[in-house]
Amino acid sequence: MKHSAALAVSVLSLASLASFGLAPLTQDAPAPASAAVAPSTITLDPVHSMAVFRVQHLGAGFFWGRFNELTGTAQWPLDDSAAPSFDVVAEVSKVDTGSAKLDGNLQGPSFFNQAEFPTIAFKSKSAKKTGDRRYAVTGDLTLRGVTKSIEVDCTVTGIGKGPAGQKVGFECAFTINRADYGMKWGIDAPKGALGNEVKMIIALEGDVSKPKE
Amino acid sequence: MSATAQYVFSVIVIPALVAAAIALPFVLRPLRDRRVLAEAGVACALMAAFVASFLTELGWVPILRQFVTIEGDDAPFERWHRLATIAIGLGVAAWLIALARIGSAGSRVAVGIGAALLVALAIGFLVRFPGETLEMRLLLAGLAAATMFGFAGFARSVMLWASWIVFGVIAFLMGESGYAYLAVMSGAMSAGSFAVGALLWIGARLRSRSSEAAEGTGDGKPKSIDAAPRGIAVPIVLGALASAIAVSGRAYDQTGIPVGYWYCALLLPYMVLLGEIFIRPSVMRRRALLAFLAMLFGAGVMVGTYAWWRAAEASAASDPAETPSNGEESLDGYGG
């Protein structure tokens, strides 16, 4: 009995000591069970990464074009414990509308001016969660030498397995006014030839590298 | 008026009318007989067609951006915007060249040739375009000189019909390459040349009639269509702008127009030499008409062979047998 009482007192004493001295230390240290997984680096797979855009033609239909073979990286913890970040580049030479002549026109100085501005780049700065695996990502879009901050709606579309390892897919969408980037032909002159508003949908797929330690 | 017609009117027709309005006092009255003023005035009028079209399309900011920082302007300098600055510079140079040629006939020729070579060299080194290597700059300077002398070889007002055709062909090539801005600006130069050329023709007829009326021998036909004073300032402006625009068009082209077309457009004035060789002057009484027809023929051959080449390219591209396979084997059968 005496031994049992002494053991109980000892345990209580240790518990009270812990409550005064040790407890603050354990709050700072991350509990192993709830630790966030380090973001994985996802190297974009150009074959399965592309951007499609649409713009209104003559105030009537929308025509679609795409930029093939996007390159770059994304950072994202596969457990969705943090927001993703992106560093994506599209080459103007990879624009594809299905018409070689139209591609050449778009690559010319009246539009993307490939000779002087060969790439379009997006680099994210911050992101906030808006839903399950869904984020509003803010970042800098550089187009025709003009850099502006835009907000992109990004969704993680899935995590899969390929022959080379894990793959992650994203779909992002945003809308810009092309005049903001100096691409003004066809908006006011000739009036309404091509719309100002350009909607872009970006499909990204990449291979997961080893997480950062 | 449709949006397209409005656009063409504002960026081609109005600049051409601006050129005609500037040229009016220099080709009709009161400055027609003042050689120096008329030479520089006509050159300036032609330059104004290009600048007016540029300003209608893009405004002053792309020009000012090259010299000063403009508040709220975050767009970068684009090399082809230098063309407008160069056009304005050529307008100033035209006055200096015309003034420098006051003197004896011998010194006028020397000053003219010297000025043309100097401006050609300046064009070679001031025009900015993608892929601007030393070789390309020297080529541009050479082309500019060749084009200037090509224009200078024409009888006075025929030069403007030649310019009408040369800039018309350049505008066509620009349109084909999708370079909408320079297509309409070249179109404005072409239309401006036509408008000023038409004024010269009208001026010549009026002059001819008035002199015949004074002499009482009027047969109602103009004695000459060469009412404009002969000078080097006009061919310098035309040659410098044509070569700078064509080389820019070639440098920015992403549609694969064969390089030769850009240069051949500049050398169209030399078609007259072929006309002189193959058609006996006795057949063509009026050499001006011969020159015009030779150039028109050259332009027709250029556009015709281009259309044939483009059709052949399109046919080859649509032939499935010609479509190359990328030959890449994928890991998962879907490119991954």
Chai-1 contact restraints between the chains, C-beta under 6 A:
chainA,res_idxA,chainB,res_idxB,connection_type,confidence,min_distance_angstrom,max_distance_angstrom,comment,restraint_id
A,V47,B,G335,contact,1.0,0.0,6.0,A-B,restraint_1
A,G104,B,G178,contact,1.0,0.0,6.0,A-B,restraint_2
A,G104,B,Q254,contact,1.0,0.0,6.0,A-B,restraint_3
A,G104,B,T255,contact,1.0,0.0,6.0,A-B,restraint_4
A,N105,B,G178,contact,1.0,0.0,6.0,A-B,restraint_5
A,Q107,B,Q254,contact,1.0,0.0,6.0,A-B,restraint_6
A,G108,B,G178,contact,1.0,0.0,6.0,A-B,restraint_7
A,G108,B,Y179,contact,1.0,0.0,6.0,A-B,restraint_8
A,G108,B,Y252,contact,1.0,0.0,6.0,A-B,restraint_9
A,G108,B,Q254,contact,1.0,0.0,6.0,A-B,restraint_10
A,P109,B,W80,contact,1.0,0.0,6.0,A-B,restraint_11
A,P109,B,Y252,contact,1.0,0.0,6.0,A-B,restraint_12
A,S110,B,A180,contact,1.0,0.0,6.0,A-B,restraint_13
A,S110,B,Y181,contact,1.0,0.0,6.0,A-B,restraint_14
A,Q114,B,Q254,contact,1.0,0.0,6.0,A-B,restraint_15
A,A115,B,P130,contact,1.0,0.0,6.0,A-B,restraint_16
A,A115,B,Y252,contact,1.0,0.0,6.0,A-B,restraint_17
A,E116,B,E78,contact,1.0,0.0,6.0,A-B,restraint_18
A,G145,B,P76,contact,1.0,0.0,6.0,A-B,restraint_19
A,V146,B,D74,contact,1.0,0.0,6.0,A-B,restraint_20
A,V146,B,A75,contact,1.0,0.0,6.0,A-B,restraint_21
A,G162,B,D332,contact,1.0,0.0,6.0,A-B,restraint_22
A,G162,B,G336,contact,1.0,0.0,6.0,A-B,restraint_23
A,P163,B,L331,contact,1.0,0.0,6.0,A-B,restraint_24
A,P163,B,D332,contact,1.0,0.0,6.0,A-B,restraint_25
A,G182,B,A75,contact,1.0,0.0,6.0,A-B,restraint_26
A,W185,B,A180,contact,1.0,0.0,6.0,A-B,restraint_27
A,A189,B,Y7,contact,1.0,0.0,6.0,A-B,restraint_28
A,P190,B,A3,contact,1.0,0.0,6.0,A-B,restraint_29
A,P190,B,T4,contact,1.0,0.0,6.0,A-B,restraint_30
A,P190,B,Y7,contact,1.0,0.0,6.0,A-B,restraint_31
A,K191,B,A3,contact,1.0,0.0,6.0,A-B,restraint_32
A,G192,B,A3,contact,1.0,0.0,6.0,A-B,restraint_33
